[in-house]
Amino acid sequence: MPLAALGKRIVILGPSNAGKSTLVVAIANRLDIPVFHLDQFRHLPNTDWQVRPDDEFAALHDAAILGESWVMEGNYSRLMPQRFARATGGILVTSNHWLRFGRYLKRTLINRKDRAGHLEGTKDSIKWSMIEWVLIKTRNSHVKYGRVLRESGLPAIECHTAKALNDLYEAWDLPVPH
């Protein structure tokens, strides 16, 4: 499916460290549209990932989806109905949980401040809760997100392996992440 078939309001779903943030930036740059990382709405900058109050998070989300064009990554199931009502296309990105765990370790140990989706003023660190999240709690979340995406009726693409995601970058002539 060509990128244009997804329209100008694209949702990207998937578990942590699957590659959503990097893909959303590449697509936003290709289409010259705004990019939104839901984790940046959910958490307060300059904190150790402190959660923003629910009403403030929902207000930021709802204001962003009113835009004429955007590409937005993140899940937050509670806010999916209004996001999908505005979206024109969707992408599910997932991969093996061990690969995602390796990416988590790399992102926390290298700690690049220019990493896509990085929370401003925050130094990523290894947390047991996040290890449990990546290896156990979200291990099969792609099943739920895939179902949500298919039931939305939107034009959609599912990438279930790192190879499938790399193929998507190549097919859409997106800059390959480093």
N, C-alpha and C positions, 0 to 999 in steps of 0.2 A: 504494500500500500504506500503510495507517495505521501510525504509529509503534508502536502497541501490538502489532502483528503481529511485531515484532522481539524481543519479550520484554524481559527485564531484565538481560541480559548481552550487550552489543552490541560488536562489533569494527568499527573503522573503518580501512580500508586506503587507500593511495594514495601518490603521490609527494610529495616535499617541496614545501611551499608551495602545496598544492592546496586547503587550507581544512579539513583534518582536525581540527586543534586547536580551532579556533573552533566547529566543528560539535559536537565531543564535549562542550564546555562547555555549549552551548545545550541539547543533549539531556539531559545530566546534570541541569541545572537544571530542565528540564521534568518529568523523571521522578523528581526528588529521589533520585538514586542517586550513588554515588561515581564520580569521573572519574580516569582514569589516562592519563598521557602517557608512552609508552615511552621517549622520548628522555630524560626526567627519571630514569628507572631506569638507562638505559644510560650516562649521563654524570654525572660527579661535580659537585655544586654548587660554586660559588665557584672554578671553573676556566674555562679557555678551551675548553670542550667536551672535557675529558679523559675518555677512555673508562674506565668502571668495569670491574674484572675480570669475566670471563665468568661465573664461578660466582656472584658477588654479584648480577650483573644477572639471571641466571636465577632466583635465589632470590627476588628482589623481584617479578619477573614471576609466578612460580608461586604466591607467597603472595597476590598481588592477585587472580588468577583464581579462587581458592578462595571468594571472597566470594559471597554470595547474589545480589547485583546489582552491576552496574558497566557503564560504557561506557569503552572503551579504544581509544586511537588509536596507530597506529604499525605498522610492518611486521615487521622482524626475523624473517625466514623460518624461522630455526632454531627459534624458539619457537612458531611457528604451530600445530603439531599439538596441543599441550596447550591452547592458547588456544581453538582451534576446537572441541575436545572439550567445553569448558565453555560456549561461546557459545550464545546462543539466536537470534542474528540478526547480519547484517553489512551494511555499507555500503562501497561503493567510491567515492572522491571523486578526480576528476582533472580536468585542464583543459589547455589549450594550454601548452606549455613556455615560451613567451615571456611569457604571463600569470604563470606561476609564478615566472619569473625577475624580473619586475617586482615581485611581492610580496616576493621575497627582498631585493631592493634596498631597498624601502620599509621592511621590518622591520629591516634593519641600519642604515639611515640615520636613521630616526626613533627606533628603539631604546626602545620602550615597555616598562617593567618589568612592566606589567600584561597584556602580551600572553599570550594562551592558549598554554600549552606552554613558556613562557620558563624557561630554566634559572636557578635562584636564584643571585644573586651574579655573574652573567655579563653582560658587555656584548657583544652581538652585533657582529660586524665582518665586513666583506666579505673573503672568502677565495677564492682561485683554486680550491681543491679543491671548495668548495661551488658555485661557478659551473659547474664541469665536471659536478658531480653533478646539478644542476638541468637544465642544457642538453643534456647528452650521456648520462650514465650512466643516468638514470632517465627519459629521454625517452619510452620505450615500456613502462615498468614496469606501466602499467595493464593491459596484455595479460596478464601473468603473474598479477597480483593479481586480475583479473577471473576468470581460470580457477580460481584457488584458491578464490575465493568461490563460484563456481557449483558446483564439485566438492564443496564442503563439505555441500551439501544443506540448508543453513540458509536461512530466509527472507532475501532479500537485495534490495538496491536499488543500482543503479549510476548515478552522476551523472558524465557524461563532459564536461560543459561548465559554465561558470560560471552560465549561465542555468538549467540543470537543478538545480544546487545551490540557487540562489535560489528556484526553484519549490518545492523541498523545504522550505526554511525557511517559505515561505508556506503550503504544504499542512499542515504540522505546527504552524503558529502559533508558530514559534520567533522569538525576537528577532533581527532582522536585524543582522549585524555592521556595525560602522562602520569 
